[in-house]
Amino acid sequence: MTKQKQQPNLPQSRDAGYTIIESLVAMIVVSVLMIAIAPVMAYSVATRVQAKRMELATQAARNYIDALRVGAIKSTDTGFPVAYTTTISDAPTNPAILYCVNLDQTAGCTTNKDFLIQGAWRNPTNSTDPTKTGYELTVRVYRGDAFSSTGPMKTTQQSVANSALGDPKAPLVVVKTEIPPSTGGSAYQSLCSRILDPKTNTISTTACK
């Protein structure tokens, strides 16, 4: 009869029992790192969203200006620029008279995906119908939900560099340009006919000569 040899007990690993502790430490380290970089990641995403919004607002302003140049927006239409004398300093107070750019399925311009455009024209030689003689145009583009929160509207364009998701009360884009007369002629000629002499505060006849 053969005797079975008893196998010697293998020594237990000294690392046994430390796996769970190591996993917990690793999870804590990862959690701390995620907490540290989460604000940076959130700010980065918000900045990208704001940059895209400003890009779309710039395109909306260009389309608005082009529509005025070709006469697609009449002086009797809602959203046509309002008159101002020397400077445009007043922020809009009534969204109903602004030009609406609707980019979603919701009726009207009330969401942060839409745009409200404020236009103002200046022409010292014509205070009634600027389309006949041309005019200087200032355009501000606001978010569609700019009027949904309390507080006064602002006039200074916000910066994408330090605004994150931005201030809904501040314009995304502010643009100035010249609109030529609808009866013919260039914007340059129209501008020359409207330049004021700083000494006499009257139209200069030699400004562009």
Phi, psi and omega in degrees: 000129183273140178269132176279132179281135177278124181287135179293144177294130179285139179295137179287146180294140179288343181275352182299135178096353181258354184296315180296319179297317178298320178296318179297318178298317180298319179296321179295317180298314180297319179298317179297317180295319180295320178296324182290320185265351181302315178299323180294317180295318180296318179295321180296316179296317180297320179295321178295318178298316181294321179296319178294320179297319180291326176296315178294324179295321178297318177295322178296320178296319179296316179297321178297315180296317179297321179296323177290322182294322181269359178082016179291331175255114183277163180294344179263356183278153173294132181100352176294143182305145175269160183278146169217164188268288184247323181221155174256100186245343184272131175281155181291148179237343182235108182292342183293336182262001179272160179279127185261130173244101185268119183246009178228187184275353181280135180294142180079184179244086184231356182252169181285359176268346180264171179227144172244127185249125175257125178240146177218136181245154178222129176205101182298337183271350182213110184259002183248300182234095185288344184294336183282331183244357183086163183199161172275133185240133172243132184235133172237134179247122180249160172293152181295333181264019184297330184266000184280341179252161182283161178111156182286150175287153182249165183244346182271132181295137179279157181257138179285340185290327184228022185252352183052242179282352172087167178263115181298341180275346182261145180293142177286325184219139172233123185230141172237140180203178178245134177252123182288162179292147181287343182274002182116164183100164183263165176294329178296314179296321178296320179296316180300324182284353183243003181286129181269140173284120183297337182281318185255348182059034176237169181296129179274131180269350184240016186298321184250021179262000000 
